[in-house]
């Protein structure tokens, strides 16, 4: 059994230490190190912008003309001069009407539902070699330019926290989807409960060739 007295600690000091240890033990999660983050430190990580209404977008602005210059310097090597994509890097423009094709082109214009999301992604992840190094104005300008490449905004468009939130992207309505399946979750029942015997299996997958037959090495050996 642990004893402060055996270690030469006076009784009054031992009592004080015991009190302190009991107080610390009574505070779950308190380890006695670290500091409370300052608002400035939190702001450095609080960079997300909400897609549907742009909440979280910072002050600043950028137009299509400036965005073209920034794009040529920071983005064109991977995404092409006009957003057509280089090599295996993704396309940013085009693809309208391809979402039902065997190989749909998921570009900003054909697929993305919200314009503020484009700003948010560029801000946190681009350019690929040095993400989160662009100024807010440069990101606004890039967003304006990419939207113009997709004919979503005019060539004199100025992107800012207000104008981006007002844009309706071409594919936005296709993200407004409600699950049509009924709620079949079992609910607690104490009286007037449904008769379990009333549930009947009316159809199965047996014999309907829903899963195509495949052959493997073992099947080939049996065939021989």
PLY file of the C-alpha trace (Angstrom):
ply
format ascii 1.0
element vertex 224
property float x
property float y
property float z
element edge 223
property int vertex1
property int vertex2
end_header
0.00 0.00 0.00
1.34 3.45 -0.93
2.38 5.64 2.03
3.64 9.23 1.96
5.05 8.80 5.48
7.39 6.02 4.37
8.84 8.43 1.79
9.61 11.12 4.32
6.74 13.45 3.41
5.39 15.43 6.39
1.81 14.80 7.36
0.57 18.28 6.42
2.22 18.06 3.01
0.86 14.56 2.49
-2.66 15.80 3.22
-2.24 18.63 0.74
-0.95 16.29 -1.96
-3.82 13.90 -1.35
-6.32 16.74 -1.68
-4.78 17.92 -4.95
-4.70 14.41 -6.38
-8.33 13.84 -5.42
-9.36 17.13 -7.07
-7.55 16.24 -10.30
-9.03 12.74 -10.30
-12.50 14.25 -9.92
-12.17 16.10 -13.24
-12.60 13.56 -16.06
-10.52 14.40 -19.10
-8.25 16.87 -17.33
-4.60 15.91 -17.81
-2.97 19.12 -16.67
-1.37 20.10 -19.96
-2.30 22.12 -23.05
-4.06 25.45 -23.27
-7.45 26.65 -24.43
-7.14 27.67 -28.12
-7.48 31.33 -28.90
-10.08 32.63 -31.36
-7.23 33.34 -33.78
-6.03 29.74 -33.60
-9.52 28.40 -34.15
-10.01 30.74 -37.11
-6.98 29.19 -38.79
-8.80 25.85 -38.97
-12.35 27.13 -39.37
-12.17 27.54 -43.15
-15.17 25.58 -44.43
-17.90 27.19 -46.51
-21.41 25.74 -46.67
-22.52 24.80 -50.15
-26.20 25.68 -50.38
-26.01 29.21 -48.97
-22.31 30.11 -48.79
-22.17 30.54 -45.03
-18.50 30.61 -44.06
-17.20 32.31 -47.20
-14.71 35.03 -46.22
-14.58 38.66 -47.38
-12.96 39.28 -50.74
-13.74 39.13 -54.44
-12.30 38.21 -57.81
-13.41 38.53 -61.42
-13.13 36.28 -64.46
-10.25 38.24 -66.00
-8.04 37.91 -62.94
-9.07 34.29 -62.58
-7.84 33.53 -66.09
-4.37 34.83 -65.18
-4.25 32.92 -61.88
-5.52 29.77 -63.59
-2.80 29.95 -66.24
-0.14 30.17 -63.55
-1.51 27.78 -60.94
-3.91 25.35 -62.61
-3.47 24.99 -66.38
-0.56 22.53 -66.15
-2.96 19.91 -64.75
-6.41 21.04 -65.87
-5.64 22.50 -69.30
-5.92 26.08 -70.47
-9.70 25.87 -70.80
-10.45 23.25 -68.15
-10.24 20.36 -70.62
-7.85 18.38 -68.41
-4.31 17.24 -69.06
-3.46 13.54 -69.06
-5.32 11.84 -66.24
-6.08 15.06 -64.39
-9.82 15.82 -64.19
-11.74 18.02 -66.56
-13.31 21.10 -65.06
-15.53 22.17 -67.95
-17.92 20.49 -70.38
-19.72 17.21 -69.85
-23.24 18.65 -69.97
-25.71 15.86 -70.74
-23.27 13.00 -70.05
-24.35 11.94 -66.58
-26.42 9.04 -67.92
-23.69 7.87 -70.29
-21.49 4.85 -69.63
-18.61 7.27 -69.00
-20.12 10.44 -67.52
-17.94 13.54 -67.29
-18.33 14.85 -63.76
-17.22 18.43 -64.29
-18.06 21.61 -62.39
-20.68 22.46 -64.97
-22.24 19.04 -65.45
-22.24 17.68 -61.91
-21.42 20.05 -59.02
-24.54 21.23 -57.16
-23.25 24.40 -55.44
-20.93 27.23 -56.46
-19.64 27.96 -52.91
-18.44 24.34 -52.76
-16.10 25.10 -55.66
-14.57 28.00 -53.71
-14.25 25.81 -50.62
-12.48 22.99 -52.46
-10.04 25.25 -54.29
-9.26 27.07 -51.06
-8.47 23.98 -49.01
-6.96 21.63 -51.60
-5.47 23.56 -54.52
-2.98 23.94 -56.08
-2.04 20.31 -55.51
1.68 20.89 -54.71
0.88 23.66 -52.20
-2.73 23.55 -50.97
-4.27 26.39 -48.99
-1.67 28.91 -50.17
-3.90 31.05 -52.40
-5.42 34.27 -51.12
-9.19 34.56 -50.75
-9.27 37.00 -53.68
-7.35 34.58 -55.92
-9.72 31.76 -55.01
-12.72 33.95 -55.81
-11.14 34.83 -59.14
-10.45 31.18 -59.98
-14.01 30.26 -59.06
-15.33 32.98 -61.35
-13.13 31.82 -64.23
-14.07 28.14 -63.91
-17.76 29.03 -63.75
-17.34 31.12 -66.90
-15.63 28.20 -68.68
-18.85 26.28 -68.06
-21.02 29.16 -69.34
-22.65 29.51 -65.93
-21.67 33.17 -65.44
-20.86 35.98 -67.91
-17.31 37.12 -68.66
-17.69 40.20 -66.46
-18.84 38.21 -63.42
-17.34 39.11 -60.04
-17.34 36.33 -57.44
-17.77 37.13 -53.77
-19.56 35.69 -50.75
-22.92 37.07 -51.94
-22.80 36.44 -55.68
-21.67 32.80 -55.35
-24.51 31.98 -52.99
-27.05 33.24 -55.56
-25.84 31.02 -58.41
-27.99 28.03 -59.32
-25.78 25.32 -60.78
-27.13 23.29 -63.74
-27.25 20.01 -61.83
-28.44 21.36 -58.49
-32.00 20.02 -58.66
-30.74 16.47 -59.19
-29.25 16.54 -55.69
-32.63 17.36 -54.13
-33.62 13.72 -53.70
-36.01 12.19 -51.20
-35.80 8.48 -50.38
-39.11 7.01 -51.68
-38.76 3.77 -49.72
-41.22 3.28 -46.84
-40.02 3.28 -43.26
-40.01 -0.38 -42.29
-38.25 -0.02 -38.95
-39.86 -2.11 -36.25
-41.50 0.00 -33.57
-42.06 -1.05 -29.93
-45.55 -2.42 -29.43
-47.38 -3.14 -26.18
-50.96 -3.49 -27.43
-52.89 -3.93 -30.68
-49.72 -5.23 -32.31
-49.65 -6.56 -35.84
-50.03 -10.31 -36.18
-46.60 -11.78 -37.12
-48.42 -14.45 -39.07
-49.85 -11.81 -41.38
-46.45 -11.23 -42.98
-46.08 -13.40 -46.07
-43.23 -13.84 -48.56
-44.72 -13.11 -51.97
-41.59 -13.28 -54.11
-37.97 -14.46 -54.00
-34.95 -14.18 -56.28
-34.80 -17.95 -56.76
-34.90 -19.07 -60.37
-34.93 -15.57 -61.82
-31.30 -15.48 -63.05
-30.69 -12.20 -61.26
-27.04 -13.07 -60.69
-25.13 -13.97 -63.89
-23.18 -17.22 -63.78
-19.43 -16.85 -63.85
-16.76 -19.47 -64.35
-13.43 -19.83 -62.64
-10.43 -22.17 -62.61
-12.32 -24.88 -60.68
-15.18 -24.88 -63.22
-12.70 -25.17 -66.08
-11.03 -28.17 -64.43
-14.40 -29.89 -63.93
-15.28 -29.31 -67.56
-12.15 -31.17 -68.62
0 1
1 2
2 3
3 4
4 5
5 6
6 7
7 8
8 9
9 10
10 11
11 12
12 13
13 14
14 15
15 16
16 17
17 18
18 19
19 20
20 21
21 22
22 23
23 24
24 25
25 26
26 27
27 28
28 29
29 30
30 31
31 32
32 33
33 34
34 35
35 36
36 37
37 38
38 39
39 40
40 41
41 42
42 43
43 44
44 45
45 46
46 47
47 48
48 49
49 50
50 51
51 52
52 53
53 54
54 55
55 56
56 57
57 58
58 59
59 60
60 61
61 62
62 63
63 64
64 65
65 66
66 67
67 68
68 69
69 70
70 71
71 72
72 73
73 74
74 75
75 76
76 77
77 78
78 79
79 80
80 81
81 82
82 83
83 84
84 85
85 86
86 87
87 88
88 89
89 90
90 91
91 92
92 93
93 94
94 95
95 96
96 97
97 98
98 99
99 100
100 101
101 102
102 103
103 104
104 105
105 106
106 107
107 108
108 109
109 110
110 111
111 112
112 113
113 114
114 115
115 116
116 117
117 118
118 119
119 120
120 121
121 122
122 123
123 124
124 125
125 126
126 127
127 128
128 129
129 130
130 131
131 132
132 133
133 134
134 135
135 136
136 137
137 138
138 139
139 140
140 141
141 142
142 143
143 144
144 145
145 146
146 147
147 148
148 149
149 150
150 151
151 152
152 153
153 154
154 155
155 156
156 157
157 158
158 159
159 160
160 161
161 162
162 163
163 164
164 165
165 166
166 167
167 168
168 169
169 170
170 171
171 172
172 173
173 174
174 175
175 176
176 177
177 178
178 179
179 180
180 181
181 182
182 183
183 184
184 185
185 186
186 187
187 188
188 189
189 190
190 191
191 192
192 193
193 194
194 195
195 196
196 197
197 198
198 199
199 200
200 201
201 202
202 203
203 204
204 205
205 206
206 207
207 208
208 209
209 210
210 211
211 212
212 213
213 214
214 215
215 216
216 217
217 218
218 219
219 220
220 221
221 222
222 223
